[in-house]
């Protein structure tokens, strides 16, 4: 396969990966959750902080599908608005982490001294579990959105940095890249025309996997109280509030947990579909 035909083939592979099998199922699951979050004002007559008279810890019903919480708020409404917060964090932090990590990996693959520094920095980041990083940041900045964003970006840096570095070093050894360099092609031209098109699919697969992990990390940080501050709703925050009320309203916990599971599963299925297509067959 020549370098000239590769860039035109990759987009077709990606489209096929998300229109069949597991990739399509994952795309539909994630799309439905995103749509539910975007349409939250139309899907519920309540606001996320509205206290409904006489609706204390009600069970699931036609009026309150996930029941109500301990301060008379509709749980479904808080879950729908929580989707906006959580996905907003993930869709900002994951691409930022990917871009910064990828750039570091690209630089590291070109200069040996930068490579040593980058690899040691990645080792330090990977030595700390994400939740420990989150607790440390929250102790410095206080709970909120920023610690969650920084932690998600932090865990993406070594993933994308090492992925780009390894793929770049491998592509640079290919015969047509050597040929281009021997004909006078500059480093920037080689990166733009040969390296980026060759590693694009691996990056897209990792983006889907990272989005799945980011949903879990975001929810876990909100669950332990170092993420989004109440009364702003988040999936992990609603789930944490529900733990004390499991004997009264089981759907209080089921609602946010269900959305978290669907998001994680959806991104995982998308990644599996993309990976299968990259290996030569959509499943």
Buried (B, 14 or more C-beta within 10 A) or exposed (E): EEBEEBBEEBEEBBEBBBEBBBBBBBBBBBEEBBEBBBEBEEBBEBBBBBBBEEBBBBEBEEEBBBBBBBEBBBBBBBBBBBBBBBBBBBEBBBBBBBEBBBBBBBBBBBEEEBBEEBBEBBEEBBEBEBBEBBBBBBEEEEBBBBBBBBBBBBBBBBBBBBBBBBBBBEBBEBEBBEEBBEEEBEEEEBBEBBBBBBBBBBBBBBBBBBBBBBBBBBBBBBBBBBBBBBEBBBBBBBBBBBEEBEEBBBBBBBBBBBBBEBBBBBBBBBBBBBBBBBEEEBE
